[in-house]
Amino acid sequence: MKYIISILAIASFGSVIYGYFFKPEFSEKFIGFGAVGIFFIVIPLFSYYRWKDKDVKDYMITKESLDKMRNKEK
């Protein structure tokens, strides 16, 4: 999964760079498809890959977690 995300990110950034610097006939389409690839494909895949085995409760501030932090200070 890590390699797929890397390849898609490089392809998306490459498409944006190609459309911006080399000015082909359809440069706006290269830039647009690159931006869509980054924001609708690469970022969600990356987020899913990084968070798939994590528990959200570990990152939420609750009364119990505040109590734990206060007890560590003492």
C-alpha positions as CSV (number, residue, x, y, z in Angstrom):
1,M,0.0,0.0,0.0
2,K,2.9,2.4,0.8
3,Y,4.3,1.9,-2.7
4,I,1.0,2.4,-4.4
5,I,0.5,5.7,-2.5
6,S,4.0,6.8,-3.4
7,I,3.5,6.0,-7.1
8,L,0.2,7.8,-7.2
9,A,1.6,10.9,-5.4
10,I,4.6,11.1,-7.7
11,A,2.3,10.7,-10.8
12,S,-0.1,13.4,-9.5
13,F,2.7,15.9,-8.7
14,G,4.4,15.0,-12.0
15,S,1.2,15.7,-13.9
16,V,0.9,19.1,-12.2
17,I,4.5,20.0,-12.9
18,Y,4.3,18.8,-16.5
19,G,1.2,20.9,-17.1
20,Y,2.6,24.0,-15.4
21,F,6.2,24.1,-16.9
22,F,6.0,22.4,-20.3
23,K,2.8,24.0,-21.5
24,P,1.4,21.2,-23.7
25,E,-1.9,21.7,-25.6
26,F,-4.0,20.5,-22.7
27,S,-2.0,21.9,-19.8
28,E,-5.0,22.8,-17.7
29,K,-6.2,19.2,-17.9
30,F,-2.9,17.9,-16.7
31,I,-2.9,20.3,-13.8
32,G,-6.5,19.6,-12.9
33,F,-6.1,15.8,-13.0
34,G,-3.0,16.1,-10.9
35,A,-4.8,18.2,-8.3
36,V,-7.8,15.8,-8.3
37,G,-5.4,12.8,-7.9
38,I,-3.7,14.5,-4.9
39,F,-6.8,15.6,-3.1
40,F,-9.3,12.8,-3.9
41,I,-7.1,9.8,-4.2
42,V,-3.7,10.2,-2.5
43,I,-4.7,12.0,0.7
44,P,-7.6,9.7,1.5
45,L,-5.5,6.6,0.8
46,F,-2.7,8.0,2.9
47,S,-5.1,8.8,5.8
48,Y,-6.6,5.4,5.7
49,Y,-3.2,3.7,5.6
50,R,-1.9,5.6,8.6
51,W,-5.1,5.3,10.7
52,K,-6.4,1.8,10.0
53,D,-5.0,0.1,13.1
54,K,-5.4,3.1,15.5
55,D,-8.0,3.6,18.2
56,V,-9.6,7.1,18.0
57,K,-10.3,7.1,21.7
58,D,-6.5,7.3,22.4
59,Y,-6.4,10.7,20.7
60,M,-9.6,12.2,22.3
61,I,-9.5,14.4,25.3
62,T,-11.9,12.9,27.9
63,K,-12.3,13.3,31.6
64,E,-10.3,10.1,32.2
65,S,-7.4,11.2,30.0
66,L,-7.3,14.6,31.7
67,D,-7.2,12.8,35.1
68,K,-4.3,10.7,33.9
69,M,-2.4,13.7,32.7
70,R,-3.0,15.5,36.0
71,N,-1.8,12.5,38.0
72,K,1.4,12.3,36.0
73,E,2.3,15.8,36.9
74,K,2.1,15.1,40.6
